[in-house]
Amino acid sequence: MTNIHLTLEQLENEVWGEPEFNSHVVTRCHELRKIALKDLQIEDMRLMIGQGFSLEYLIPLAIEELKKNIAAEGDFYEGDLLISVIGETSKKY
């Protein structure tokens, strides 16, 4: 089981540094890597999963949220977390 008190930077032992591209998505993804997993919101997980980042840690975390509420909602629409998870996991098959 992953220690949810750690950040993605700590878990992956990789610091991305400053964003090299000025966009909200890039900047936010860099910020989210510095936040403990336990403090990530639904939208944070949806965004990172949708970008294909840190799936080893974020997919299991998202599944735990989906067990509580299959229609968990980030900033877009009801069920957007589920759609992100399905989208990323379907790429492997």
MOPAC internal coordinates of N, CA, C and O (Angstrom, degrees):
PM7 1SCF
backbone

  N    0.0000 0     0.00 0     0.00 0    0    0    0
  C    1.4561 1     0.00 0     0.00 0    1    0    0
  C    1.5239 1   109.67 1     0.00 0    2    1    0
  O    1.2310 1   120.41 1   -42.10 1    3    2    1
  N    1.2919 1   116.81 1   137.90 1    3    2    1
  C    1.4572 1   123.67 1  -179.29 1    5    3    2
  C    1.5219 1   110.37 1   -74.84 1    6    5    3
  O    1.2310 1   121.01 1   -39.76 1    7    6    5
  N    1.3129 1   115.68 1   140.24 1    7    6    5
  C    1.4636 1   121.41 1   175.73 1    9    7    6
  C    1.5265 1   108.10 1   -76.97 1   10    9    7
  O    1.2310 1   120.55 1   -73.29 1   11   10    9
  N    1.3260 1   116.56 1   106.71 1   11   10    9
  C    1.4662 1   121.09 1  -176.08 1   13   11   10
  C    1.5279 1   113.20 1   -74.27 1   14   13   11
  O    1.2310 1   120.30 1   177.58 1   15   14   13
  N    1.3151 1   117.04 1    -2.42 1   15   14   13
  C    1.4627 1   120.71 1   176.76 1   17   15   14
  C    1.5308 1   111.22 1   -86.87 1   18   17   15
  O    1.2310 1   120.76 1   174.38 1   19   18   17
  N    1.3257 1   116.14 1    -5.62 1   19   18   17
  C    1.4634 1   121.11 1   179.43 1   21   19   18
  C    1.5243 1   111.13 1   -97.07 1   22   21   19
  O    1.2310 1   120.80 1   -20.81 1   23   22   21
  N    1.3207 1   116.07 1   159.19 1   23   22   21
  C    1.4590 1   121.65 1   175.92 1   25   23   22
  C    1.5275 1   109.53 1   -90.81 1   26   25   23
  O    1.2310 1   120.89 1   -12.25 1   27   26   25
  N    1.3121 1   115.90 1   167.75 1   27   26   25
  C    1.4681 1   119.59 1   175.14 1   29   27   26
  C    1.5183 1   110.49 1   -63.74 1   30   29   27
  O    1.2310 1   120.07 1   143.00 1   31   30   29
  N    1.3193 1   117.46 1   -37.00 1   31   30   29
  C    1.4606 1   120.06 1   176.10 1   33   31   30
  C    1.5213 1   111.02 1   -58.36 1   34   33   31
  O    1.2310 1   120.50 1   136.57 1   35   34   33
  N    1.3260 1   116.65 1   -43.43 1   35   34   33
  C    1.4647 1   120.47 1  -179.59 1   37   35   34
  C    1.5270 1   111.01 1   -68.93 1   38   37   35
  O    1.2310 1   120.32 1   135.72 1   39   38   37
  N    1.3130 1   117.00 1   -44.28 1   39   38   37
  C    1.4642 1   120.90 1  -177.83 1   41   39   38
  C    1.5244 1   112.14 1   -65.22 1   42   41   39
  O    1.2310 1   120.65 1   141.21 1   43   42   41
  N    1.3073 1   116.36 1   -38.79 1   43   42   41
  C    1.4616 1   120.56 1  -177.69 1   45   43   42
  C    1.5275 1   112.43 1   -93.88 1   46   45   43
  O    1.2310 1   120.91 1   174.30 1   47   46   45
  N    1.3189 1   115.87 1    -5.70 1   47   46   45
  C    1.4671 1   122.09 1  -179.28 1   49   47   46
  C    1.5345 1   110.58 1    51.55 1   50   49   47
  O    1.2310 1   122.19 1  -132.07 1   51   50   49
  N    1.3338 1   113.41 1    47.93 1   51   50   49
  C    1.4613 1   120.37 1  -177.88 1   53   51   50
  C    1.5251 1   109.68 1  -148.00 1   54   53   51
  O    1.2310 1   120.88 1   -59.09 1   55   54   53
  N    1.3267 1   115.93 1   120.91 1   55   54   53
  C    1.4628 1   122.06 1   176.55 1   57   55   54
  C    1.5208 1   107.71 1  -102.41 1   58   57   55
  O    1.2310 1   120.45 1   -55.00 1   59   58   57
  N    1.3110 1   116.75 1   125.00 1   59   58   57
  C    1.4541 1   120.89 1  -177.83 1   61   59   58
  C    1.5255 1   113.04 1   -77.77 1   62   61   59
  O    1.2310 1   120.04 1   156.00 1   63   62   61
  N    1.3152 1   117.52 1   -24.00 1   63   62   61
  C    1.4572 1   119.62 1  -176.44 1   65   63   62
  C    1.5199 1   110.69 1    79.56 1   66   65   63
  O    1.2310 1   121.19 1    20.28 1   67   66   65
  N    1.3168 1   115.33 1  -159.72 1   67   66   65
  C    1.4608 1   120.40 1  -178.41 1   69   67   66
  C    1.5270 1   110.81 1   -76.88 1   70   69   67
  O    1.2310 1   120.36 1   -35.23 1   71   70   69
  N    1.3407 1   116.91 1   144.77 1   71   70   69
  C    1.4624 1   119.73 1   177.24 1   73   71   70
  C    1.5302 1   110.73 1   -60.36 1   74   73   71
  O    1.2310 1   120.71 1   -38.07 1   75   74   73
  N    1.3171 1   116.25 1   141.93 1   75   74   73
  C    1.4568 1   121.06 1   179.65 1   77   75   74
  C    1.5267 1   111.69 1  -100.55 1   78   77   75
  O    1.2310 1   120.69 1   178.43 1   79   78   77
  N    1.3299 1   116.28 1    -1.57 1   79   78   77
  C    1.4591 1   121.53 1   179.15 1   81   79   78
  C    1.5197 1   107.44 1  -133.55 1   82   81   79
  O    1.2310 1   120.26 1   -48.66 1   83   82   81
  N    1.3069 1   117.12 1   131.34 1   83   82   81
  C    1.4584 1   121.69 1  -174.87 1   85   83   82
  C    1.5342 1   111.16 1   -89.64 1   86   85   83
  O    1.2310 1   121.23 1   -92.15 1   87   86   85
  N    1.3289 1   115.26 1    87.85 1   87   86   85
  C    1.4689 1   120.62 1   172.93 1   89   87   86
  C    1.5187 1   108.05 1  -143.05 1   90   89   87
  O    1.2310 1   121.00 1   -23.40 1   91   90   89
  N    1.3127 1   115.69 1   156.60 1   91   90   89
  C    1.4619 1   119.98 1  -179.79 1   93   91   90
  C    1.5264 1   110.68 1   -59.19 1   94   93   91
  O    1.2310 1   119.88 1   134.50 1   95   94   93
  N    1.3170 1   117.83 1   -45.50 1   95   94   93
  C    1.4663 1   121.53 1  -176.63 1   97   95   94
  C    1.5299 1   110.69 1   -62.21 1   98   97   95
  O    1.2310 1   120.23 1   131.99 1   99   98   97
  N    1.3133 1   117.17 1   -48.01 1   99   98   97
  C    1.4648 1   120.49 1  -179.13 1  101   99   98
  C    1.5256 1   110.44 1   -62.75 1  102  101   99
  O    1.2310 1   120.40 1   131.95 1  103  102  101
  N    1.3085 1   116.84 1   -48.05 1  103  102  101
  C    1.4660 1   121.05 1  -179.71 1  105  103  102
  C    1.5171 1   110.81 1   -60.86 1  106  105  103
  O    1.2310 1   120.24 1   135.09 1  107  106  105
  N    1.3186 1   117.16 1   -44.91 1  107  106  105
  C    1.4725 1   120.74 1  -178.59 1  109  107  106
  C    1.5274 1   110.90 1   -65.30 1  110  109  107
  O    1.2310 1   119.40 1   138.56 1  111  110  109
  N    1.3055 1   118.75 1   -41.44 1  111  110  109
  C    1.4695 1   120.98 1   178.75 1  113  111  110
  C    1.5261 1   110.73 1   -61.78 1  114  113  111
  O    1.2310 1   120.03 1   140.24 1  115  114  113
  N    1.2930 1   117.54 1   -39.76 1  115  114  113
  C    1.4672 1   120.99 1   176.46 1  117  115  114
  C    1.5277 1   110.35 1   -63.35 1  118  117  115
  O    1.2310 1   120.28 1   137.43 1  119  118  117
  N    1.3218 1   117.07 1   -42.57 1  119  118  117
  C    1.4707 1   121.13 1   178.50 1  121  119  118
  C    1.5277 1   111.39 1   -63.39 1  122  121  119
  O    1.2310 1   120.44 1   137.29 1  123  122  121
  N    1.3185 1   116.76 1   -42.71 1  123  122  121
  C    1.4653 1   121.17 1  -175.72 1  125  123  122
  C    1.5208 1   112.67 1   -65.17 1  126  125  123
  O    1.2310 1   119.90 1   153.41 1  127  126  125
  N    1.3088 1   117.80 1   -26.59 1  127  126  125
  C    1.4647 1   120.65 1   178.12 1  129  127  126
  C    1.5206 1   112.21 1   -66.45 1  130  129  127
  O    1.2310 1   120.25 1   163.46 1  131  130  129
  N    1.3348 1   117.12 1   -16.54 1  131  130  129
  C    1.4590 1   122.08 1  -177.70 1  133  131  130
  C    1.5388 1   112.85 1   -98.86 1  134  133  131
  O    1.2310 1   120.46 1  -177.33 1  135  134  133
  N    1.3170 1   116.72 1     2.67 1  135  134  133
  C    1.4693 1   122.62 1  -177.90 1  137  135  134
  C    1.5276 1   109.27 1  -103.82 1  138  137  135
  O    1.2310 1   120.54 1   -44.14 1  139  138  137
  N    1.3336 1   116.57 1   135.86 1  139  138  137
  C    1.4679 1   120.78 1   177.74 1  141  139  138
  C    1.5358 1   109.67 1   -57.88 1  142  141  139
  O    1.2310 1   120.59 1   -38.60 1  143  142  141
  N    1.3202 1   116.48 1   141.40 1  143  142  141
  C    1.4653 1   120.58 1  -179.54 1  145  143  142
  C    1.5199 1   111.78 1   -52.23 1  146  145  143
  O    1.2310 1   120.12 1   141.46 1  147  146  145
  N    1.3221 1   117.37 1   -38.54 1  147  146  145
  C    1.4667 1   121.00 1  -177.50 1  149  147  146
  C    1.5270 1   112.50 1   -63.81 1  150  149  147
  O    1.2310 1   120.38 1   160.58 1  151  150  149
  N    1.3262 1   116.88 1   -19.42 1  151  150  149
  C    1.4624 1   121.20 1  -177.50 1  153  151  150
  C    1.5209 1   113.83 1   -99.99 1  154  153  151
  O    1.2310 1   120.31 1   179.54 1  155  154  153
  N    1.3217 1   117.00 1    -0.46 1  155  154  153
  C    1.4641 1   119.79 1   178.56 1  157  155  154
  C    1.5248 1   110.17 1   -72.26 1  158  157  155
  O    1.2310 1   121.06 1   -40.67 1  159  158  157
  N    1.2994 1   115.58 1   139.33 1  159  158  157
  C    1.4612 1   122.37 1   177.46 1  161  159  158
  C    1.5310 1   109.57 1   -92.14 1  162  161  159
  O    1.2310 1   120.56 1   -10.53 1  163  162  161
  N    1.3234 1   116.54 1   169.47 1  163  162  161
  C    1.4672 1   121.75 1   178.80 1  165  163  162
  C    1.5311 1   110.19 1   -55.18 1  166  165  163
  O    1.2310 1   120.21 1   133.86 1  167  166  165
  N    1.3190 1   117.20 1   -46.14 1  167  166  165
  C    1.4631 1   120.81 1  -179.40 1  169  167  166
  C    1.5203 1   111.70 1   -62.76 1  170  169  167
  O    1.2310 1   120.40 1   143.20 1  171  170  169
  N    1.3165 1   116.85 1   -36.80 1  171  170  169
  C    1.4664 1   120.66 1   178.64 1  173  171  170
  C    1.5235 1   110.71 1   -61.79 1  174  173  171
  O    1.2310 1   120.89 1   133.71 1  175  174  173
  N    1.3218 1   115.90 1   -46.29 1  175  174  173
  C    1.4651 1   120.27 1   178.70 1  177  175  174
  C    1.5193 1   110.93 1   -64.82 1  178  177  175
  O    1.2310 1   120.54 1   136.34 1  179  178  177
  N    1.3316 1   116.58 1   -43.66 1  179  178  177
  C    1.4582 1   121.07 1  -179.60 1  181  179  178
  C    1.5280 1   110.42 1   -58.63 1  182  181  179
  O    1.2310 1   120.62 1   134.59 1  183  182  181
  N    1.3205 1   116.43 1   -45.41 1  183  182  181
  C    1.4554 1   121.13 1  -178.76 1  185  183  182
  C    1.5237 1   111.70 1   -63.20 1  186  185  183
  O    1.2310 1   120.42 1   129.67 1  187  186  185
  N    1.3164 1   116.80 1   -50.33 1  187  186  185
  C    1.4668 1   120.77 1  -177.43 1  189  187  186
  C    1.5303 1   111.64 1   -65.65 1  190  189  187
  O    1.2310 1   120.41 1   137.49 1  191  190  189
  N    1.3214 1   116.83 1   -42.51 1  191  190  189
  C    1.4640 1   120.50 1   178.33 1  193  191  190
  C    1.5250 1   110.03 1   -64.13 1  194  193  191
  O    1.2310 1   120.55 1   137.06 1  195  194  193
  N    1.3159 1   116.55 1   -42.94 1  195  194  193
  C    1.4631 1   121.12 1   178.78 1  197  195  194
  C    1.5195 1   112.60 1   -61.14 1  198  197  195
  O    1.2310 1   120.15 1   152.39 1  199  198  197
  N    1.3195 1   117.32 1   -27.61 1  199  198  197
  C    1.4581 1   122.13 1   177.54 1  201  199  198
  C    1.5293 1   111.73 1   -88.45 1  202  201  199
  O    1.2310 1   120.69 1   172.98 1  203  202  201
  N    1.3330 1   116.29 1    -7.02 1  203  202  201
  C    1.4596 1   120.78 1   178.32 1  205  203  202
  C    1.5189 1   114.55 1    80.95 1  206  205  203
  O    1.2310 1   120.10 1  -160.15 1  207  206  205
  N    1.3329 1   117.41 1    19.85 1  207  206  205
  C    1.4585 1   121.62 1  -177.26 1  209  207  206
  C    1.5236 1   112.44 1   -94.65 1  210  209  207
  O    1.2310 1   120.67 1   -40.54 1  211  210  209
  N    1.3031 1   116.32 1   139.46 1  211  210  209
  C    1.4730 1   124.31 1   168.88 1  213  211  210
  C    1.5279 1   112.68 1    52.23 1  214  213  211
  O    1.2310 1   120.67 1  -140.84 1  215  214  213
  N    1.3047 1   116.32 1    39.16 1  215  214  213
  C    1.4655 1   121.15 1  -174.87 1  217  215  214
  C    1.5202 1   112.49 1   -61.89 1  218  217  215
  O    1.2310 1   120.02 1   146.90 1  219  218  217
  N    1.3043 1   117.57 1   -33.10 1  219  218  217
  C    1.4667 1   121.54 1   179.85 1  221  219  218
  C    1.5292 1   111.17 1   -54.96 1  222  221  219
  O    1.2310 1   120.42 1   146.40 1  223  222  221
  N    1.3179 1   116.81 1   -33.60 1  223  222  221
  C    1.4608 1   121.79 1  -178.51 1  225  223  222
  C    1.5219 1   112.52 1   -98.79 1  226  225  223
  O    1.2310 1   120.37 1   144.29 1  227  226  225
  N    1.3234 1   116.89 1   -35.71 1  227  226  225
  C    1.4592 1   120.16 1  -172.65 1  229  227  226
  C    1.5254 1   114.51 1   -82.68 1  230  229  227
  O    1.2310 1   119.79 1   146.27 1  231  230  229
  N    1.3277 1   118.01 1   -33.73 1  231  230  229
  C    1.4665 1   119.37 1   179.13 1  233  231  230
  C    1.5293 1   110.79 1   -62.53 1  234  233  231
  O    1.2310 1   118.75 1   131.19 1  235  234  233
  N    1.3386 1   119.99 1   -48.81 1  235  234  233
  C    1.4744 1   118.69 1   177.54 1  237  235  234
  C    1.5327 1   112.79 1   -60.70 1  238  237  235
  O    1.2310 1   120.43 1   143.10 1  239  238  237
  N    1.3223 1   116.79 1   -36.90 1  239  238  237
  C    1.4642 1   120.69 1   177.82 1  241  239  238
  C    1.5270 1   110.58 1   -65.19 1  242  241  239
  O    1.2310 1   120.71 1   136.91 1  243  242  241
  N    1.3191 1   116.24 1   -43.09 1  243  242  241
  C    1.4605 1   121.04 1   178.50 1  245  243  242
  C    1.5253 1   111.09 1   -65.03 1  246  245  243
  O    1.2310 1   120.11 1   140.89 1  247  246  245
  N    1.3131 1   117.39 1   -39.11 1  247  246  245
  C    1.4664 1   120.36 1   178.84 1  249  247  246
  C    1.5196 1   110.88 1   -62.24 1  250  249  247
  O    1.2310 1   120.35 1   141.83 1  251  250  249
  N    1.3182 1   116.94 1   -38.17 1  251  250  249
  C    1.4768 1   119.96 1   176.11 1  253  251  250
  C    1.5270 1   110.62 1   -61.78 1  254  253  251
  O    1.2310 1   120.17 1   139.66 1  255  254  253
  N    1.3074 1   117.27 1   -40.34 1  255  254  253
  C    1.4722 1   120.63 1   177.03 1  257  255  254
  C    1.5216 1   110.83 1   -66.81 1  258  257  255
  O    1.2310 1   120.56 1   139.89 1  259  258  257
  N    1.3300 1   116.54 1   -40.11 1  259  258  257
  C    1.4606 1   120.50 1  -179.73 1  261  259  258
  C    1.5240 1   112.04 1   -68.01 1  262  261  259
  O    1.2310 1   119.88 1   151.40 1  263  262  261
  N    1.3173 1   117.84 1   -28.60 1  263  262  261
  C    1.4697 1   120.71 1   174.52 1  265  263  262
  C    1.5210 1   110.76 1   -64.13 1  266  265  263
  O    1.2310 1   120.89 1   146.17 1  267  266  265
  N    1.3199 1   115.91 1   -33.83 1  267  266  265
  C    1.4756 1   120.91 1   178.38 1  269  267  266
  C    1.5268 1   111.03 1   -76.81 1  270  269  267
  O    1.2310 1   121.17 1   142.62 1  271  270  269
  N    1.3429 1   115.37 1   -37.38 1  271  270  269
  C    1.4633 1   120.45 1  -177.43 1  273  271  270
  C    1.5231 1   108.34 1  -154.72 1  274  273  271
  O    1.2310 1   120.58 1   -78.48 1  275  274  273
  N    1.3125 1   116.49 1   101.52 1  275  274  273
  C    1.4605 1   121.83 1  -176.68 1  277  275  274
  C    1.5270 1   111.46 1   -60.46 1  278  277  275
  O    1.2310 1   120.08 1   156.29 1  279  278  277
  N    1.3073 1   117.46 1   -23.71 1  279  278  277
  C    1.4635 1   121.82 1  -179.00 1  281  279  278
  C    1.5281 1   111.57 1  -101.34 1  282  281  279
  O    1.2310 1   120.32 1  -154.01 1  283  282  281
  N    1.3364 1   116.99 1    25.99 1  283  282  281
  C    1.4709 1   120.48 1  -179.75 1  285  283  282
  C    1.5270 1   109.56 1   -49.80 1  286  285  283
  O    1.2310 1   121.65 1   -42.47 1  287  286  285
  N    1.3280 1   114.44 1   137.53 1  287  286  285
  C    1.4590 1   120.61 1  -170.45 1  289  287  286
  C    1.5193 1   111.80 1  -121.78 1  290  289  287
  O    1.2310 1   121.34 1   -50.27 1  291  290  289
  N    1.3336 1   115.04 1   129.73 1  291  290  289
  C    1.4548 1   120.73 1   170.96 1  293  291  290
  C    1.5183 1   108.35 1   -88.61 1  294  293  291
  O    1.2310 1   120.19 1    46.84 1  295  294  293
  N    1.3099 1   117.25 1  -133.16 1  295  294  293
  C    1.4691 1   121.13 1  -177.74 1  297  295  294
  C    1.5185 1   114.18 1   -89.71 1  298  297  295
  O    1.2310 1   119.80 1   170.28 1  299  298  297
  N    1.3304 1   118.00 1    -9.72 1  299  298  297
  C    1.4552 1   118.82 1  -172.85 1  301  299  298
  C    1.5249 1   114.59 1   -97.55 1  302  301  299
  O    1.2310 1   119.79 1   118.41 1  303  302  301
  N    1.3124 1   118.00 1   -61.59 1  303  302  301
  C    1.4546 1   120.47 1  -175.58 1  305  303  302
  C    1.5273 1   109.93 1  -161.74 1  306  305  303
  O    1.2310 1   121.19 1   -19.31 1  307  306  305
  N    1.3022 1   115.33 1   160.69 1  307  306  305
  C    1.4561 1   121.09 1   177.94 1  309  307  306
  C    1.5268 1   108.90 1   -57.48 1  310  309  307
  O    1.2310 1   120.87 1   -53.09 1  311  310  309
  N    1.3287 1   115.93 1   126.91 1  311  310  309
  C    1.4553 1   120.84 1   179.02 1  313  311  310
  C    1.5221 1   114.61 1    91.00 1  314  313  311
  O    1.2310 1   119.88 1  -174.81 1  315  314  313
  N    1.3310 1   117.83 1     5.19 1  315  314  313
  C    1.4742 1   118.94 1  -176.62 1  317  315  314
  C    1.5253 1   113.26 1   -66.76 1  318  317  315
  O    1.2310 1   119.93 1   151.82 1  319  318  317
  N    1.3271 1   117.73 1   -28.18 1  319  318  317
  C    1.4731 1   119.47 1   175.83 1  321  319  318
  C    1.5275 1   109.97 1   -66.29 1  322  321  319
  O    1.2310 1   120.16 1   135.25 1  323  322  321
  N    1.3115 1   117.29 1   -44.75 1  323  322  321
  C    1.4637 1   121.67 1   178.61 1  325  323  322
  C    1.5299 1   110.92 1   -59.58 1  326  325  323
  O    1.2310 1   120.33 1   136.47 1  327  326  325
  N    1.3044 1   116.98 1   -43.53 1  327  326  325
  C    1.4641 1   120.96 1   179.83 1  329  327  326
  C    1.5293 1   110.34 1   -62.12 1  330  329  327
  O    1.2310 1   120.02 1   139.49 1  331  330  329
  N    1.3298 1   117.56 1   -40.51 1  331  330  329
  C    1.4715 1   120.49 1   177.98 1  333  331  330
  C    1.5179 1   111.29 1   -63.96 1  334  333  331
  O    1.2310 1   120.45 1   136.37 1  335  334  333
  N    1.3265 1   116.75 1   -43.63 1  335  334  333
  C    1.4677 1   121.00 1   179.95 1  337  335  334
  C    1.5292 1   109.99 1   -64.13 1  338  337  335
  O    1.2310 1   120.37 1   133.42 1  339  338  337
  N    1.3088 1   116.91 1   -46.58 1  339  338  337
  C    1.4624 1   120.57 1   179.73 1  341  339  338
  C    1.5252 1   110.35 1   -61.94 1  342  341  339
  O    1.2310 1   120.61 1   137.27 1  343  342  341
  N    1.3173 1   116.45 1   -42.73 1  343  342  341
  C    1.4603 1   120.77 1  -179.63 1  345  343  342
  C    1.5158 1   112.30 1   -59.99 1  346  345  343
  O    1.2310 1   120.17 1   136.64 1  347  346  345
  N    1.3142 1   117.29 1   -43.36 1  347  346  345
  C    1.4646 1   120.27 1  -178.55 1  349  347  346
  C    1.5148 1   112.25 1   -75.18 1  350  349  347
  O    1.2310 1   120.26 1   139.49 1  351  350  349
  N    1.3203 1   117.11 1   -40.51 1  351  350  349
  C    1.4658 1   118.19 1  -178.17 1  353  351  350
  C    1.5301 1   111.11 1   -72.49 1  354  353  351
  O    1.2310 1   119.55 1   151.65 1  355  354  353
  N    1.3263 1   118.45 1   -28.35 1  355  354  353
  C    1.4612 1   119.92 1   179.30 1  357  355  354
  C    1.5167 1   112.60 1   -72.19 1  358  357  355
  O    1.2310 1   119.83 1   160.72 1  359  358  357
  N    1.3310 1   117.94 1   -19.28 1  359  358  357
  C    1.4673 1   121.30 1   178.68 1  361  359  358
  C    1.5254 1   111.53 1   -68.12 1  362  361  359
  O    1.2310 1   120.50 1   160.09 1  363  362  361
  N    1.3266 1   116.65 1   -19.91 1  363  362  361
  C    1.4540 1   120.57 1  -177.62 1  365  363  362
  C    1.5291 1   112.55 1   -85.72 1  366  365  363
  O    1.2310 1   120.07 1   169.62 1  367  366  365
  N    1.3225 1   117.47 1   -10.38 1  367  366  365
  C    1.4775 1   120.01 1  -173.99 1  369  367  366
  C    1.4950 1   112.73 1  -121.60 1  370  369  367
  O    1.2310 1   120.10 1   180.00 1  371  370  369

